């Protein structure tokens, strides 16, 4: 693809993601915040597509945008009563948080500039090779070096434990 | 995006809002994994699978956290973090 078009797509996605995540954190109502979160996650899926990770984009859309956000919306409906405003911390806490964030951003930007990632990794060099589905499947199910059967199984046990734990916690006494 | 998430984590009072901020943080980390894998080692798949497992773990964590929040709501009545210091009774 043309490097210029790549750069434009990248900038648009990045700007949209930043703006939407700021809105998700600062918006007044919880439901609106969850909607902005959904849009951020969709932008992330677009980003994975941009990086040619098609499988990752599909997983992102189905797991995050399909599952997690629905869970969030159900929980918001279950726990907020109508017309209830969000409580706010006192001002001191905002100032403190802003200082922390500014320090972190400064540190990251310093490291980026110092190591010249920004100049060398030009977005035109994003590979055009797509990872084949059979390679992903074999890597996920293999037992050799750089193959991931054991984490896969551990993860499935973890998910099972989470389901049982969630039912156990949220069940009515 | 990571730091926006941290800002929200510090400044929000509602537990669900805190969880949304946490999602933002994890998402930023996963983008980093994928992007560094693509730019530095384009012929290996480690970052991609790490991202994959990260997504699954995040889903599990969200499910458990929301179950806890719903339970807390049932026993306390609202979900602001300051009201949760009497969890034992």
Interface residues (C-beta under 8 A of the other chain):
Chain A: X17 X18 X21 X22 X24 X25 X26 X30 X33 X34 X37 X40 X41 X44 X47 X48 X51 X52 X53 X55 X56 X59 X60 X63 X64 X67 X68 X71 X72 X74 X75 X76 X78 X79 X80 X84 X86 X87 X88 X89 X93 X94 X96 X97 X98 X100 X101 X104 X105 X108 X121 X125 X126 X127 X129 X131 X135 X136 X139 X140 X146 X148 X151 X155 X158 X159 X162 X163 X165 X166 X167 X169 X170 X172
Chain B: X1 X2 X3 X4 X5 X6 X7 X8 X10 X11 X12 X13 X14 X16 X17 X19 X20 X21 X23 X24 X27 X30 X31 X34 X35 X38 X39 X42 X44 X45 X46 X48 X49 X51 X52 X53 X55 X56 X57 X58 X59 X60 X61 X62 X63 X64 X66 X67 X68 X69 X70 X71 X73 X74 X78 X79 X80
